[in-house]
Amino acid sequence: MNRHGNPVFDCNGARLRAQSRQLATVVSVSGRVHDDNIEAITEHARRYVLAATSVVLDLSGVTAFDDHDLCLLQAFDSDCAEAGQDWVLVPSDTVMQVLAYSDEAYPIAETVSEALSYFADETLRRRTLLLPLLTRSA
């Protein structure tokens, strides 16, 4: 547990923690992602895909990642699509190098703050679209 009561999962060289924010749940992974821990990381990360909220997958602290580890992003993307929710990836340089040679395309932000701003803008846009419907009289 960290000092705020959010559990930190130790996944054999990588650490995973989640924080619930007003606009999204932020799932952060740091350390080395490799064959010995990718299944545990994927399992823990997928637990935070909830239909009621958006998710930021923050991999900015990942120091080792290869093309076999893309299964984490594929599973996360699939779960979010199935739940009908938005998500954004915040990759480290190491993760970006792997993505550069991949055919996969994911929503990417440079920072968690940028990802949260995206969700705030999307919420405002959706509310603006609904406003005319709410002000019409029958």
KEDRENGU-79310 format. One line per 8 residues: for each residue x, y, z of N, C-alpha, C. Coordinates in Angstrom, 1 decimal. Layout:
X:Y:Z:X:Y:Z:X:Y:Z; ... .
//
This chain:
0.8:-1.2:0.0:0.0:0.0:0.0:0.9:1.2:0.0; 0.5:2.2:-0.7:1.2:3.5:-0.6:0.5:4.4:0.4; 1.0:5.6:0.6:0.5:6.4:1.8:-1.0:6.8:1.6; -1.5:6.7:0.4:-2.9:7.1:0.2:-3.9:6.0:0.2; -3.4:4.8:0.5:-4.3:3.6:0.6:-4.5:2.9:-0.7; -3.8:3.4:-1.8:-3.9:2.7:-3.1:-2.9:1.5:-3.1; -3.4:0.3:-3.3:-2.4:-0.8:-3.3:-1.5:-0.7:-4.5; -0.3:-1.1:-4.2:0.8:-1.2:-5.3:1.0:-2.7:-5.4 .
0.8:-3.2:-6.7:1.1:-4.6:-6.9:2.5:-4.8:-7.5; 3.2:-5.6:-6.8:4.6:-6.0:-7.3:4.5:-7.1:-8.3; 4.9:-6.9:-9.5:4.7:-7.9:-10.5:6.1:-8.3:-11.0; 7.0:-8.9:-10.2:8.3:-9.4:-10.6:9.1:-8.5:-11.5; 9.4:-7.3:-10.9:10.2:-6.3:-11.6:9.4:-5.1:-12.1; 8.1:-5.2:-12.0:7.3:-4.1:-12.4:6.3:-3.8:-11.3; 5.9:-2.6:-11.2:4.9:-2.2:-10.2:3.7:-1.6:-10.8; 2.5:-1.9:-10.3:1.3:-1.4:-10.9:0.4:-0.8:-9.8 .
-0.1:0.3:-10.0:-1.1:0.9:-9.1:-2.1:1.7:-9.8; -3.3:1.8:-9.2:-4.4:2.5:-9.8:-4.9:3.6:-8.9; -5.3:4.7:-9.5:-5.8:5.8:-8.8:-7.1:6.3:-9.5; -8.1:6.4:-8.7:-9.4:6.9:-9.3:-9.4:8.4:-9.2; -9.5:9.0:-10.4:-9.6:10.5:-10.5:-11.0:10.8:-10.9; -11.3:12.1:-10.9:-12.7:12.5:-11.3:-13.0:12.2:-12.7; -12.1:12.3:-13.6:-12.3:12.1:-15.0:-12.0:10.7:-15.5; -11.2:10.0:-14.8:-10.8:8.7:-15.3:-10.0:7.9:-14.2 .
-9.9:6.6:-14.4:-9.0:5.8:-13.5:-7.7:5.8:-14.2; -6.6:6.1:-13.4:-5.3:6.1:-13.9:-4.6:4.8:-13.4; -4.2:3.9:-14.4:-3.5:2.7:-14.1:-2.1:2.9:-14.5; -1.2:2.9:-13.5:0.2:3.2:-13.8:1.1:2.0:-13.6; 1.9:1.7:-14.6:2.9:0.6:-14.6:4.3:1.2:-14.7; 5.2:0.8:-13.8:6.6:1.2:-13.9:7.5:0.0:-13.7; 8.7:0.2:-14.2:9.7:-0.9:-14.1:9.8:-1.6:-15.4; 10.3:-2.9:-15.3:10.6:-3.7:-16.4:9.4:-4.6:-16.7 .
8.9:-4.6:-17.9:7.9:-5.5:-18.4:8.6:-6.6:-19.2; 8.3:-7.8:-18.9:9.0:-8.9:-19.6:8.1:-10.2:-19.6; 8.6:-11.2:-20.2:7.9:-12.5:-20.3:7.4:-13.0:-18.9; 8.2:-12.8:-17.9:7.9:-13.4:-16.6:6.8:-12.6:-15.8; 6.5:-11.4:-16.2:5.5:-10.6:-15.5:4.3:-10.1:-16.3; 4.4:-10.3:-17.7:3.4:-9.7:-18.5:2.0:-10.2:-18.2; 1.8:-11.4:-17.9:0.5:-12.0:-17.6:-0.1:-11.4:-16.3; 0.8:-11.2:-15.3:0.3:-10.6:-14.0:-0.1:-9.2:-14.2 .
0.8:-8.4:-14.9:0.5:-7.0:-15.2:-0.8:-6.9:-16.0; -1.0:-7.7:-17.0:-2.2:-7.6:-17.8:-3.4:-7.9:-17.0; -3.3:-9.0:-16.1:-4.5:-9.4:-15.3:-4.9:-8.3:-14.3; -3.9:-7.7:-13.7:-4.2:-6.6:-12.7:-4.7:-5.3:-13.4; -4.1:-5.0:-14.6:-4.5:-3.8:-15.3:-6.0:-3.9:-15.8; -6.3:-5.1:-16.3:-7.7:-5.3:-16.8:-8.8:-5.2:-15.8; -8.4:-5.3:-14.5:-9.4:-5.2:-13.4:-10.0:-3.8:-13.3; -9.3:-2.8:-13.8:-9.7:-1.4:-13.7:-10.5:-0.9:-14.9 .
-10.8:-1.8:-15.8:-11.7:-1.4:-16.9:-13.1:-1.6:-16.5; -13.7:-0.4:-16.2:-15.1:-0.4:-15.7:-15.9:0.4:-16.7; -17.2:0.0:-16.9:-18.0:0.6:-17.9:-18.4:2.1:-17.5; -18.2:2.4:-16.2:-18.7:3.8:-15.8:-17.6:4.8:-15.9; -16.4:4.5:-16.3:-15.3:5.5:-16.2:-14.4:5.3:-17.4; -13.6:6.3:-17.7:-12.6:6.3:-18.7:-11.3:5.8:-18.0; -10.3:5.4:-18.8:-9.1:4.8:-18.2:-7.9:5.4:-18.9; -6.9:5.8:-18.1:-5.6:6.2:-18.6:-4.6:5.0:-18.2 .
-4.0:4.4:-19.2:-3.0:3.4:-19.0:-1.6:4.1:-19.1; -1.0:4.4:-17.9:0.2:5.2:-17.8:1.4:4.2:-17.8; 2.1:4.1:-18.9:3.3:3.3:-19.0:4.5:4.2:-19.1; 4.4:5.4:-18.7:5.5:6.4:-18.8:6.7:6.0:-17.9; 6.5:5.1:-16.9:7.6:4.7:-16.0:8.2:3.3:-16.4; 7.8:2.8:-17.6:8.2:1.5:-18.0:9.6:1.6:-18.7; 10.5:0.8:-18.2:11.9:0.9:-18.7:12.3:-0.2:-19.6; 11.5:-1.3:-19.7:11.8:-2.4:-20.6:10.5:-2.9:-21.1 .
10.4:-3.1:-22.5:9.1:-3.4:-23.1:9.5:-3.9:-24.5; 9.0:-5.1:-24.9:9.3:-5.5:-26.3:8.0:-5.9:-27.0; 8.1:-6.3:-28.3:6.9:-6.6:-29.1:6.0:-7.6:-28.5; 6.5:-8.6:-27.7:5.7:-9.6:-27.1:4.8:-9.0:-26.1; 5.2:-7.9:-25.5:4.4:-7.2:-24.4:3.2:-6.4:-25.0; 3.1:-6.3:-26.3:2.0:-5.6:-26.9:0.7:-6.3:-26.5; 0.7:-7.5:-26.1:-0.5:-8.2:-25.7:-1.2:-7.5:-24.5; -0.5:-6.8:-23.7:-1.1:-5.9:-22.6:-2.0:-4.9:-23.3 .
-1.5:-4.2:-24.3:-2.2:-3.1:-24.9:-3.4:-3.7:-25.7; -3.2:-4.8:-26.4:-4.3:-5.4:-27.1:-5.4:-5.9:-26.2; -5.1:-6.5:-25.1:-6.1:-6.9:-24.1:-6.8:-5.7:-23.5; -6.1:-4.7:-23.2:-6.7:-3.5:-22.6:-7.6:-2.8:-23.6; -7.2:-2.7:-24.8:-8.0:-2.1:-25.9:-9.3:-2.9:-26.1; -9.1:-4.2:-26.2:-10.3:-5.0:-26.4:-11.3:-4.9:-25.2; -10.8:-4.9:-24.0:-11.7:-4.8:-22.8:-12.4:-3.5:-22.8; -11.7:-2.4:-23.1:-12.3:-1.1:-23.2:-13.4:-1.0:-24.3 .
-13.1:-1.5:-25.4:-14.1:-1.5:-26.5:-15.3:-2.3:-26.1; -15.1:-3.4:-25.5:-16.2:-4.3:-25.1:-17.1:-3.5:-24.0; -16.4:-2.8:-23.1:-17.1:-2.0:-22.1:-17.7:-0.7:-22.6; -17.3:-0.3:-23.8:-17.8:0.9:-24.4:-17.2:2.1:-23.8; -16.0:2.1:-23.4:-15.4:3.2:-22.7:-14.1:3.7:-23.4; -13.8:4.9:-23.2:-12.6:5.5:-23.8:-11.4:5.2:-22.9; -10.2:5.1:-23.6:-9.0:5.0:-22.8:-7.9:5.7:-23.6; -6.8:6.0:-22.9:-5.7:6.7:-23.5:-4.4:6.1:-22.9 .
-3.4:5.9:-23.8:-2.1:5.4:-23.4:-1.1:6.5:-23.2; -0.4:6.5:-22.1:0.7:7.4:-21.9:2.0:6.5:-21.9; 2.7:6.4:-23.1:3.8:5.5:-23.2:5.1:6.2:-22.8; 6.1:5.3:-22.4:7.5:5.8:-22.2:8.1:5.8:-23.5; 9.3:6.3:-23.6:10.1:6.2:-24.9:10.3:4.8:-25.3; 10.5:3.9:-24.3:10.8:2.5:-24.6:9.5:1.9:-25.3; 8.3:2.2:-24.7:7.1:1.7:-25.3:6.9:2.3:-26.7; 7.1:3.6:-26.8:6.9:4.2:-28.1:7.8:3.6:-29.2 .
9.0:3.2:-28.9:9.9:2.5:-29.8:9.3:1.2:-30.3; 8.7:0.5:-29.5:8.0:-0.8:-29.9:6.8:-0.5:-30.7; 6.0:0.5:-30.3:4.8:0.9:-31.1:5.2:1.4:-32.5; 6.3:2.0:-32.6:6.7:2.6:-33.9:6.8:1.5:-35.0; 7.1:0.2:-34.6:7.3:-0.9:-35.5:6.1:-1.8:-35.5; 5.0:-1.4:-34.9:3.8:-2.2:-34.7:2.7:-1.7:-35.7; 1.8:-2.6:-36.1:0.7:-2.2:-36.9:-0.4:-1.7:-36.1; -0.3:-1.8:-34.8:-1.4:-1.4:-33.9:-1.4:0.2:-33.7 .
-2.6:0.7:-33.5:-2.8:2.1:-33.3:-3.6:2.3:-32.0; -3.1:3.1:-31.1:-3.8:3.3:-29.9:-3.9:4.8:-29.6; -4.9:5.3:-28.8:-5.0:6.7:-28.5:-3.8:7.0:-27.5; -3.0:8.0:-27.9:-1.8:8.3:-27.1:-1.8:9.8:-26.6; -1.4:9.9:-25.4:-1.1:11.3:-24.8:0.3:11.3:-24.3; 0.9:12.4:-24.2:2.3:12.5:-23.8:2.4:12.5:-22.2; 1.3:12.9:-21.5:1.3:12.9:-20.1:0.0:12.5:-19.6; -0.1:12.2:-18.3:-1.4:11.8:-17.7:-2.3:13.1:-17.7 .
-1.7:14.2:-17.4:-2.4:15.5:-17.4:-3.1:15.8:-18.8; -2.3:15.5:-19.8:-2.9:15.7:-21.2:-4.0:14.7:-21.4; -3.9:13.5:-21.0:-4.9:12.5:-21.1:-6.2:12.9:-20.4; -6.0:13.4:-19.1:-7.2:13.8:-18.4:-7.8:15.1:-19.0; -7.0:15.9:-19.6:-7.6:17.1:-20.3:-8.4:16.6:-21.5; -7.9:15.6:-22.2:-8.7:15.1:-23.3:-10.1:14.6:-22.8; -10.1:13.9:-21.7:-11.4:13.4:-21.2:-12.3:14.5:-20.7; -11.7:15.6:-20.2:-12.5:16.8:-19.8:-13.1:17.4:-21.0 .
-12.3:17.6:-22.1:-12.8:18.2:-23.3:-13.9:17.3:-23.9; -13.7:16.0:-23.9:-14.8:15.1:-24.4:-16.1:15.2:-23.6; -16.0:15.3:-22.3:-17.2:15.4:-21.5:-17.9:16.7:-21.8; -17.1:17.8:-21.9:-17.7:19.1:-22.3:-18.4:19.1:-23.7; -17.7:18.4:-24.6:-18.3:18.3:-26.0:-19.6:17.5:-26.0; -19.6:16.4:-25.2:-20.9:15.6:-25.1:-22.0:16.4:-24.5; -21.7:17.2:-23.4:-22.7:18.0:-22.7:-23.2:19.1:-23.7; -22.3:19.6:-24.5:-22.7:20.7:-25.4:-23.6:20.1:-26.5 .
-23.4:18.9:-26.9:-24.3:18.3:-27.9:-25.6:18.0:-27.3; -25.7:17.7:-26.0:-27.0:17.4:-25.4:-27.8:18.6:-25.0; -27.1:19.7:-24.8:-27.8:20.9:-24.3:-29.0:21.3:-25.1; -28.9:21.4:-26.5:-30.1:21.8:-27.2:-31.2:20.8:-27.0; -31.0:19.6:-26.8:-32.1:18.6:-26.6:-32.8:18.8:-25.2; -32.0:19.3:-24.3:-32.6:19.5:-22.9:-33.4:20.8:-22.9; -33.1:21.8:-23.7:-33.7:23.1:-23.6:-35.0:23.2:-24.5; -35.2:22.2:-25.4:-36.4:22.3:-26.3:-37.6:22.0:-25.4 .
-38.7:22.7:-25.8:-40.0:22.4:-25.1:-40.9:21.6:-26.0; -41.8:20.9:-25.5:-42.7:20.0:-26.3:-43.8:20.8:-26.8 .
//
